[in-house]
Amino acid sequence: MKKEFDYLSTNENCKKALKELMFDPNKVKWLKKYQKLLNKVIIQPEGLPEIVNCNLNGITYSFISEFYQEYRLVQLELTN
C-alpha cells in the first residue's frame, strides 16, 4: 500500500472484518476469509519478523492495527 486511498479502504475492510468476527462463531472460516487482507497489511522483510503496515504520513489507521492483533489472537486461540 502506497497511497492514502489504499490505507482508507483497507482500514474500512479491517473494520468490517472486526465487526464480522464479533458475530460469527466460526473462527476458522473467518481466518480463511480474511487471509488475503492479513497479507495486505503485513510487511515481512526476508529474515525479519513481520510488522503491521498501518501508518502513512504520520497517520495511524487503527482498524488495520486492531485487525492484525485480533487475527493473530484468533490464530493463537485455535492452535492452543
Secondary structure as the mmCIF struct_conf table of DSSP 4:
data_model
#
loop_
_struct_conf.conf_type_id
_struct_conf.id
_struct_conf.beg_label_comp_id
_struct_conf.beg_label_asym_id
_struct_conf.beg_label_seq_id
_struct_conf.end_label_comp_id
_struct_conf.end_label_asym_id
_struct_conf.end_label_seq_id
BEND BEND1 LYS A 3 LYS A 3
HELX_RH_AL_P HELX_RH_AL_P1 GLU A 4 PHE A 23
HELX_RH_AL_P HELX_RH_AL_P2 LYS A 27 LYS A 33
TURN_TY1_P TURN_TY1_P1 TYR A 34 TYR A 34
HELX_RH_AL_P HELX_RH_AL_P3 GLN A 35 VAL A 41
STRN STRN1 ILE A 42 ILE A 43
TURN_TY1_P TURN_TY1_P2 GLU A 46 GLY A 47
BEND BEND2 LEU A 48 LEU A 48
STRN STRN2 ILE A 51 VAL A 52
STRN STRN3 ASN A 55 LEU A 56
TURN_TY1_P TURN_TY1_P3 ASN A 57 GLY A 58
STRN STRN4 ILE A 59 THR A 60
HELX_RH_AL_P HELX_RH_AL_P4 SER A 62 THR A 79
#
